[in-house]
Structure formats: C-alpha cells, structure tokens
Amino acid sequence: MADLRVHRIVGSPYAGRVALAAAHKHLTVAWVDVDPDDRRAVRRLSGQDRVPVAEAPDGGPPLVGSMAILRALDDHWPTRPLWPTDPGDAALADLFARRFDDVWHGPAQRLAELLAPVGHDRDALPDRWRRAVDDDAARLQRWNDRLEERLLDADHLGGPTFGICDVVAHPFLRHGALGPDGAPGALPIVLHRHGTIDRAAHPRLHAWVRRVEDLHAA
Ligand SMILES: N[C@@H](CCC(=O)N[C@@H](CS)C(=O)NCC(=O)O)C(=O)O
C-alpha cells in the first residue's frame, strides 16, 4: 500500500512538487488522475475544485494545494526534512515558497493566457499585447539571472542541501532547460520558450535542473 494517495492533473507542476518531495523522502504515492473537465470527485472529497489534493496520512481532513501537502509530508515523515531546522532559515524558505508563485508563476501564467489562443505566435498579437509578452518574458529571464546568482555559492536554492525551495521551483523551472517534455497545456510551452534556461547563459541553474531531475528519477 502506498504511503500517500494524491489526486492530481497529469503533468501539473503543483503535483510535480509533491512527486519530488515524496521521491526525496523515499515515500510511495498512489496517484488518482483527475479529468480537468470533470472535478466532481475532487469537489466531493475536498469541497473545492483545485488539485493536487491529498488524503491526509493521519486520517484527518484532505490536504488541499501543494504547500499544505508538503507541510504535512514534512510533519508526518520528518526524516530527510524539506524545511531547514533553523527557525530563521525556515522562515526565509517559507517566504521564498510563498513568493515564488507570484513572481515566477504569475508572468508565466499571463504569457500562457495571451499566447495559447494565437498558437504561441507573439507576432499575431496586437501591439499592446506584444509589449506585455515582452515585459513578462523579460521578467522570467531576470528571475533566471537572479537564481543563477543564488547558485554561485550554494548547490541548492535554499542553501547547501536539497529542500523546500528546490521542491517549489523545480517543477516550473525544469521546462526552461528540458522543454515541455510531454506535459499538457500551454504553461510548459511558455516556460520553455520564455523562461529558457540556456546552458551558456545560466550554467549553474541548468546544472541544478539536471541534478534535481536525477534525484527525482533515482
Ligand atoms: N496554489 C495551488 C494551485 C493549484 C492549481 O492551480 N492547480 C490547477 C491544476 S495545475 C487547478 O486545479 N486549476 C483548476 C482551476 O483553475 O479551476 C497549489 O499550490 O497547489
């Protein structure tokens, strides 16, 4: 029997966070694949439509959203922790995790909403929206530059060891280095084309994507 039962949409980076954390902790997950167009079972289980949703390991109410699931994983299986043990470092890691979705996923989601309807052809957009695309693409590249700087003196985004910052960021950033990789939807395409992590421009970030990928595959 698996350690954890998680409802997900296949290819979702939020479910990817749970998969990565489980791999790190050597836990097994029974995945329940949700049809994006039919959320009735998720609603019955959790009272809302979004996934991932995990059935709580202690028999409590279901855990809704990647961060709630990751926190519960760390509480229930503290070996190979995700959050740093030092409270100050843990607070900074929390801040990173909470802000990541705003500063990184935000621009990528806006790009996906603008570009998917025109087949990812920026030039098919009116002037004003082309400028918005260029601004958000530049934002993603600036964040890649910052993360590259972060890795100048650390192997992982939160410090010397693998942890929650890597878990939060990797499922999104991996597409910048590895391509859409068969994941459905517009987001992976956008992350690949506009959040590109080029080996020459971002060598440390590129190597970090590979390192974390290998951990997941192990
Ligand atoms: N903040 C949530 C976001 C989850 C999320 O947006 N999930 C998407 C699938 S990738 C979803 O279920 N969207 C449903 C909707 O937008 O109605 C998390 O960290 O898990």
PDBQT file of the ligand as one rigid body, heavy atoms in Angstrom, charges set to zero:
ROOT
HETATM    1  N1  LIG A 301      -1.851  27.041  -5.167  1.00  0.00    +0.000 N 
HETATM    2  C1  LIG A 301      -2.271  25.732  -5.611  1.00  0.00    +0.000 C 
HETATM    3  C2  LIG A 301      -2.542  25.840  -7.111  1.00  0.00    +0.000 C 
HETATM    4  C3  LIG A 301      -3.107  24.586  -7.690  1.00  0.00    +0.000 C 
HETATM    5  C4  LIG A 301      -3.634  24.792  -9.089  1.00  0.00    +0.000 C 
HETATM    6  O1  LIG A 301      -3.749  25.906  -9.624  1.00  0.00    +0.000 OA
HETATM    7  N2  LIG A 301      -3.990  23.670  -9.696  1.00  0.00    +0.000 N 
HETATM    8  C5  LIG A 301      -4.539  23.687 -11.023  1.00  0.00    +0.000 C 
HETATM    9  C6  LIG A 301      -4.048  22.470 -11.787  1.00  0.00    +0.000 C 
HETATM   10  S1  LIG A 301      -2.350  22.669 -12.257  1.00  0.00    +0.000 SA
HETATM   11  C7  LIG A 301      -6.036  23.572 -10.924  1.00  0.00    +0.000 C 
HETATM   12  O2  LIG A 301      -6.554  22.665 -10.314  1.00  0.00    +0.000 OA
HETATM   13  N3  LIG A 301      -6.768  24.511 -11.518  1.00  0.00    +0.000 N 
HETATM   14  C8  LIG A 301      -8.185  24.414 -11.501  1.00  0.00    +0.000 C 
HETATM   15  C9  LIG A 301      -8.849  25.660 -11.877  1.00  0.00    +0.000 C 
HETATM   16  O3  LIG A 301      -8.154  26.611 -12.223  1.00  0.00    +0.000 OA
HETATM   17  O4  LIG A 301     -10.071  25.661 -11.802  1.00  0.00    +0.000 OA
HETATM   18  C10 LIG A 301      -1.181  24.703  -5.279  1.00  0.00    +0.000 C 
HETATM   19  O5  LIG A 301      -0.096  25.095  -4.820  1.00  0.00    +0.000 OA
HETATM   20  O6  LIG A 301      -1.422  23.514  -5.386  1.00  0.00    +0.000 OA
ENDROOT
TORSDOF 0
